[in-house]
C-alpha cells in the first residue's frame, strides 16, 4: 500500500493546478483534473459500497438528500490507505505550501463530515456554509477537498458543484460558478470566506447510477472572534423561502445539540 503522496497522485500536476488557487472567485478554490493516478482512481471507484449497503448514514429531509460514511473500520484497504495519505503531514504540507503560503494545517483524523458521499436520483444538497468550528477539536475548518468517483456520470444529470457569491452572512448571492462532477476531478476550496456551495437541484440520473465522491477537510488554528457554529448553515431554495417549517429545520440543522434530530424525515 501507499506510503507517500507521490504513489497516490501526480505531484507535479497537483502543484501546477494549485497555482490557480485563489485566481477566481467567488471564494478561493481550484479544480484539479486527473487527481489520482488512473489505476488508483479506478480501484477507488470499485471499492464504493452499493447504495443500499448498511454502512451508510442517510440524510433525508427537504434541504439534503444523501448518504455518507466516515467509519474507518468499514473502508476497504485502498480507501483506508488513501484517506491516511490525504491526512498525512506530507500532503498537508503540499497543500499549505502551494495554496496557503505556509499556513499550519491540521488533519481531521475523525473525518467529521467527510469520507464517502453518495447521491442517487433525486439527491440534493441545498446551498450551505460548512461548519465553522470543529465541534470536538476547537479548530477552524479551512479547506475542503472533494474528489468525484463517477466514471459513468453525464453532466446533464446535474450534480455539478455550485459556488455562490455572498450576499450576507446568512444568505448566498448569485451562482457564480458551476463545476461538473467529472470522474477523478478534485475541487479544493476555502471554507472561511462565507463560501456558499451546494447542489440544490435534485439529480436526474438513472435509477441505477449514483454520484460518488471522497471528501476530506483540513483545519487551522481558530482566529479570535471566529464563528463558533459547529454544524452546516443551509439556505432555503427560492421555492422554500418564507416556509416557516423549512426555516425551523435550517435553524435546528445548524445547531450541534439539535442537528441529529432533523437529519431524516419525520
Secondary structure, DSSP 8 states (H G I E B T S, - for coil): ---SGGGTB-HHHHHHHHTTTTSSSSSSEEEESS-B-HHHHHHHHHH---TT-TT-EEEEETTEEEEEE--GGGS-HHHHHHHHHHTSHHHHHHHHHHHSTT---EE-TT-TT-EEEEE-TT-EEEEEE--SB-TTT--EEEEEEEEE--TT--GGG---EEEEEEEETTEEEEEEEEE---TT-EEEEESSS--EEEE-S-----TT--EEEEEEEEEE---TT-----S-EE---GGGTT-HHHHHHHHHHTSTTTGGGGSS--
